[in-house]
Amino acid sequence: MLVQLPEEQTQEIQQMIATLIKSEIHHFKEDIGADSTFLNKKTDLQLPRYL
């Protein structure tokens, strides 16, 4: 089944998905303690690539 949406709705859905992903990444970083503003480059590079 193919559903076609107007461009405006497609963009809105894309924005909602992007916001959700950013929020989930932020929460994941908080959970592992990686949300510190004091992280240096070396520590930052050791995080999993998908962050």
Biopython code that builds the backbone (N, CA, C, O; Angstrom):
import numpy as np
from Bio.PDB.StructureBuilder import StructureBuilder

atoms = [
    (1, "MET", "N", (0.850, -1.178, 0.000)),
    (1, "MET", "CA", (0.000, 0.000, 0.000)),
    (1, "MET", "C", (0.893, 1.237, 0.000)),
    (1, "MET", "O", (1.857, 1.301, 0.762)),
    (2, "LEU", "N", (0.595, 2.181, -0.811)),
    (2, "LEU", "CA", (1.362, 3.411, -0.935)),
    (2, "LEU", "C", (0.518, 4.566, -0.420)),
    (2, "LEU", "O", (-0.619, 4.763, -0.850)),
    (3, "VAL", "N", (1.087, 5.321, 0.501)),
    (3, "VAL", "CA", (0.399, 6.496, 1.038)),
    (3, "VAL", "C", (1.177, 7.722, 0.597)),
    (3, "VAL", "O", (2.383, 7.813, 0.824)),
    (4, "GLN", "N", (0.505, 8.645, -0.017)),
    (4, "GLN", "CA", (1.150, 9.880, -0.453)),
    (4, "GLN", "C", (0.656, 11.016, 0.427)),
    (4, "GLN", "O", (-0.545, 11.200, 0.627)),
    (5, "LEU", "N", (1.612, 11.770, 0.944)),
    (5, "LEU", "CA", (1.288, 12.894, 1.812)),
    (5, "LEU", "C", (1.733, 14.192, 1.152)),
    (5, "LEU", "O", (2.677, 14.204, 0.362)),
    (6, "PRO", "N", (1.055, 15.273, 1.479)),
    (6, "PRO", "CA", (1.521, 16.569, 0.977)),
    (6, "PRO", "C", (2.927, 16.867, 1.524)),
    (6, "PRO", "O", (3.292, 16.397, 2.602)),
    (7, "GLU", "N", (3.695, 17.641, 0.780)),
    (7, "GLU", "CA", (5.076, 17.982, 1.170)),
    (7, "GLU", "C", (5.126, 18.587, 2.575)),
    (7, "GLU", "O", (6.043, 18.299, 3.344)),
    (8, "GLU", "N", (4.159, 19.411, 2.903)),
    (8, "GLU", "CA", (4.128, 20.053, 4.233)),
    (8, "GLU", "C", (4.052, 19.007, 5.349)),
    (8, "GLU", "O", (4.750, 19.123, 6.356)),
    (9, "GLN", "N", (3.220, 18.004, 5.177)),
    (9, "GLN", "CA", (3.100, 16.951, 6.187)),
    (9, "GLN", "C", (4.366, 16.103, 6.259)),
    (9, "GLN", "O", (4.784, 15.696, 7.342)),
    (10, "THR", "N", (4.967, 15.843, 5.116)),
    (10, "THR", "CA", (6.213, 15.076, 5.085)),
    (10, "THR", "C", (7.304, 15.813, 5.852)),
    (10, "THR", "O", (8.030, 15.203, 6.637)),
    (11, "GLN", "N", (7.422, 17.114, 5.632)),
    (11, "GLN", "CA", (8.425, 17.911, 6.337)),
    (11, "GLN", "C", (8.146, 17.946, 7.840)),
    (11, "GLN", "O", (9.072, 17.882, 8.649)),
    (12, "GLU", "N", (6.886, 18.046, 8.205)),
    (12, "GLU", "CA", (6.518, 18.065, 9.621)),
    (12, "GLU", "C", (6.887, 16.735, 10.292)),
    (12, "GLU", "O", (7.410, 16.721, 11.407)),
    (13, "ILE", "N", (6.615, 15.638, 9.617)),
    (13, "ILE", "CA", (6.956, 14.312, 10.158)),
    (13, "ILE", "C", (8.472, 14.170, 10.276)),
    (13, "ILE", "O", (8.967, 13.643, 11.272)),
    (14, "GLN", "N", (9.213, 14.634, 9.269)),
    (14, "GLN", "CA", (10.676, 14.573, 9.326)),
    (14, "GLN", "C", (11.201, 15.371, 10.519)),
    (14, "GLN", "O", (12.118, 14.924, 11.208)),
    (15, "GLN", "N", (10.628, 16.540, 10.762)),
    (15, "GLN", "CA", (11.050, 17.373, 11.888)),
    (15, "GLN", "C", (10.744, 16.683, 13.214)),
    (15, "GLN", "O", (11.554, 16.732, 14.139)),
    (16, "MET", "N", (9.594, 16.048, 13.310)),
    (16, "MET", "CA", (9.225, 15.335, 14.537)),
    (16, "MET", "C", (10.185, 14.176, 14.804)),
    (16, "MET", "O", (10.593, 13.949, 15.943)),
    (17, "ILE", "N", (10.541, 13.449, 13.752)),
    (17, "ILE", "CA", (11.476, 12.329, 13.897)),
    (17, "ILE", "C", (12.851, 12.845, 14.318)),
    (17, "ILE", "O", (13.489, 12.258, 15.192)),
    (18, "ALA", "N", (13.313, 13.932, 13.707)),
    (18, "ALA", "CA", (14.612, 14.508, 14.060)),
    (18, "ALA", "C", (14.630, 14.950, 15.519)),
    (18, "ALA", "O", (15.613, 14.723, 16.224)),
    (19, "THR", "N", (13.557, 15.574, 15.972)),
    (19, "THR", "CA", (13.460, 16.013, 17.365)),
    (19, "THR", "C", (13.474, 14.818, 18.309)),
    (19, "THR", "O", (14.135, 14.850, 19.346)),
    (20, "LEU", "N", (12.754, 13.776, 17.957)),
    (20, "LEU", "CA", (12.723, 12.565, 18.780)),
    (20, "LEU", "C", (14.109, 11.934, 18.875)),
    (20, "LEU", "O", (14.542, 11.545, 19.959)),
    (21, "ILE", "N", (14.799, 11.833, 17.749)),
    (21, "ILE", "CA", (16.135, 11.234, 17.747)),
    (21, "ILE", "C", (17.091, 12.062, 18.602)),
    (21, "ILE", "O", (17.849, 11.502, 19.393)),
    (22, "LYS", "N", (17.066, 13.384, 18.454)),
    (22, "LYS", "CA", (17.935, 14.249, 19.257)),
    (22, "LYS", "C", (17.643, 14.084, 20.741)),
    (22, "LYS", "O", (18.562, 14.037, 21.559)),
    (23, "SER", "N", (16.374, 13.997, 21.083)),
    (23, "SER", "CA", (15.981, 13.816, 22.480)),
    (23, "SER", "C", (16.474, 12.485, 23.027)),
    (23, "SER", "O", (16.980, 12.425, 24.148)),
    (24, "GLU", "N", (16.334, 11.430, 22.256)),
    (24, "GLU", "CA", (16.783, 10.109, 22.694)),
    (24, "GLU", "C", (18.304, 10.061, 22.854)),
    (24, "GLU", "O", (18.808, 9.447, 23.794)),
    (25, "ILE", "N", (19.030, 10.700, 21.949)),
    (25, "ILE", "CA", (20.488, 10.759, 22.067)),
    (25, "ILE", "C", (20.876, 11.514, 23.330)),
    (25, "ILE", "O", (21.772, 11.093, 24.062)),
    (26, "HIS", "N", (20.204, 12.625, 23.583)),
    (26, "HIS", "CA", (20.483, 13.409, 24.794)),
    (26, "HIS", "C", (20.242, 12.577, 26.051)),
    (26, "HIS", "O", (21.065, 12.584, 26.966)),
    (27, "HIS", "N", (19.124, 11.864, 26.100)),
    (27, "HIS", "CA", (18.820, 11.033, 27.267)),
    (27, "HIS", "C", (19.820, 9.891, 27.415)),
    (27, "HIS", "O", (20.216, 9.551, 28.530)),
    (28, "PHE", "N", (20.226, 9.305, 26.302)),
    (28, "PHE", "CA", (21.221, 8.230, 26.346)),
    (28, "PHE", "C", (22.541, 8.755, 26.893)),
    (28, "PHE", "O", (23.173, 8.115, 27.734)),
    (29, "LYS", "N", (22.954, 9.924, 26.413)),
    (29, "LYS", "CA", (24.197, 10.521, 26.901)),
    (29, "LYS", "C", (24.101, 10.831, 28.394)),
    (29, "LYS", "O", (25.066, 10.633, 29.132)),
    (30, "GLU", "N", (22.953, 11.309, 28.838)),
    (30, "GLU", "CA", (22.754, 11.558, 30.271)),
    (30, "GLU", "C", (22.896, 10.266, 31.058)),
    (30, "GLU", "O", (23.538, 10.237, 32.109)),
    (31, "ASP", "N", (22.301, 9.206, 30.553)),
    (31, "ASP", "CA", (22.334, 7.914, 31.251)),
    (31, "ASP", "C", (23.750, 7.368, 31.412)),
    (31, "ASP", "O", (24.062, 6.736, 32.421)),
    (32, "ILE", "N", (24.607, 7.610, 30.424)),
    (32, "ILE", "CA", (25.976, 7.094, 30.524)),
    (32, "ILE", "C", (26.941, 8.148, 31.053)),
    (32, "ILE", "O", (28.145, 7.904, 31.134)),
    (33, "GLY", "N", (26.418, 9.315, 31.414)),
    (33, "GLY", "CA", (27.257, 10.367, 31.972)),
    (33, "GLY", "C", (28.085, 11.097, 30.941)),
    (33, "GLY", "O", (29.103, 11.701, 31.280)),
    (34, "ALA", "N", (27.675, 11.056, 29.708)),
    (34, "ALA", "CA", (28.447, 11.683, 28.631)),
    (34, "ALA", "C", (27.929, 13.069, 28.274)),
    (34, "ALA", "O", (28.349, 13.635, 27.265)),
    (35, "ASP", "N", (27.039, 13.622, 29.067)),
    (35, "ASP", "CA", (26.479, 14.927, 28.744)),
    (35, "ASP", "C", (27.262, 16.070, 29.378)),
    (35, "ASP", "O", (26.860, 17.228, 29.274)),
    (36, "SER", "N", (28.362, 15.758, 30.025)),
    (36, "SER", "CA", (29.167, 16.770, 30.694)),
    (36, "SER", "C", (29.783, 17.725, 29.680)),
    (36, "SER", "O", (30.278, 17.302, 28.635)),
    (37, "THR", "N", (29.749, 19.018, 29.996)),
    (37, "THR", "CA", (30.379, 20.013, 29.130)),
    (37, "THR", "C", (31.887, 19.998, 29.305)),
    (37, "THR", "O", (32.602, 20.695, 28.585)),
    (38, "PHE", "N", (32.382, 19.208, 30.259)),
    (38, "PHE", "CA", (33.810, 19.148, 30.540)),
    (38, "PHE", "C", (34.514, 18.007, 29.811)),
    (38, "PHE", "O", (35.699, 17.765, 30.040)),
    (39, "LEU", "N", (33.807, 17.314, 28.950)),
    (39, "LEU", "CA", (34.444, 16.232, 28.197)),
    (39, "LEU", "C", (35.506, 16.808, 27.271)),
    (39, "LEU", "O", (35.294, 17.837, 26.629)),
    (40, "ASN", "N", (36.632, 16.145, 27.212)),
    (40, "ASN", "CA", (37.652, 16.585, 26.267)),
    (40, "ASN", "C", (37.504, 15.790, 24.972)),
    (40, "ASN", "O", (36.706, 14.856, 24.891)),
    (41, "LYS", "N", (38.272, 16.168, 23.978)),
    (41, "LYS", "CA", (38.162, 15.505, 22.676)),
    (41, "LYS", "C", (38.433, 14.007, 22.777)),
    (41, "LYS", "O", (37.731, 13.203, 22.164)),
    (42, "LYS", "N", (39.453, 13.631, 23.552)),
    (42, "LYS", "CA", (39.809, 12.221, 23.656)),
    (42, "LYS", "C", (38.637, 11.414, 24.212)),
    (42, "LYS", "O", (38.314, 10.350, 23.685)),
    (43, "THR", "N", (37.998, 11.912, 25.274)),
    (43, "THR", "CA", (36.854, 11.220, 25.865)),
    (43, "THR", "C", (35.696, 11.196, 24.874)),
    (43, "THR", "O", (35.025, 10.176, 24.713)),
    (44, "ASP", "N", (35.470, 12.325, 24.214)),
    (44, "ASP", "CA", (34.371, 12.439, 23.268)),
    (44, "ASP", "C", (34.533, 11.440, 22.125)),
    (44, "ASP", "O", (33.548, 10.862, 21.666)),
    (45, "LEU", "N", (35.754, 11.235, 21.667)),
    (45, "LEU", "CA", (35.985, 10.315, 20.559)),
    (45, "LEU", "C", (35.826, 8.853, 20.960)),
    (45, "LEU", "O", (35.707, 7.988, 20.092)),
    (46, "GLN", "N", (35.821, 8.563, 22.257)),
    (46, "GLN", "CA", (35.687, 7.193, 22.709)),
    (46, "GLN", "C", (34.228, 6.757, 22.795)),
    (46, "GLN", "O", (33.950, 5.581, 23.028)),
    (47, "LEU", "N", (33.297, 7.686, 22.610)),
    (47, "LEU", "CA", (31.882, 7.338, 22.645)),
    (47, "LEU", "C", (31.535, 6.528, 21.401)),
    (47, "LEU", "O", (32.192, 6.660, 20.368)),
    (48, "PRO", "N", (30.507, 5.693, 21.496)),
    (48, "PRO", "CA", (30.099, 4.922, 20.312)),
    (48, "PRO", "C", (29.816, 5.843, 19.130)),
    (48, "PRO", "O", (29.331, 6.960, 19.313)),
    (49, "ARG", "N", (30.113, 5.384, 17.934)),
    (49, "ARG", "CA", (29.980, 6.199, 16.725)),
    (49, "ARG", "C", (28.562, 6.713, 16.479)),
    (49, "ARG", "O", (28.393, 7.779, 15.887)),
    (50, "TYR", "N", (27.541, 5.977, 16.921)),
    (50, "TYR", "CA", (26.174, 6.384, 16.608)),
    (50, "TYR", "C", (25.709, 7.545, 17.449)),
    (50, "TYR", "O", (24.585, 8.010, 17.259)),
    (51, "LEU", "N", (26.506, 8.036, 18.363)),
    (51, "LEU", "CA", (26.149, 9.225, 19.129)),
    (51, "LEU", "C", (26.574, 10.425, 18.334)),
    (51, "LEU", "O", (26.380, 11.558, 18.774)),
]
sb = StructureBuilder()
sb.init_structure("model")
sb.init_model(0)
sb.init_chain("A")
sb.init_seg("    ")
for serial, (resi, resn, name, xyz) in enumerate(atoms, 1):
    if name == "N":
        sb.init_residue(resn, " ", resi, " ")
    sb.init_atom(name, np.array(xyz, "f"), 0.0, 1.0, " ", f" {name:<3s}", serial, name[0])
structure = sb.get_structure()
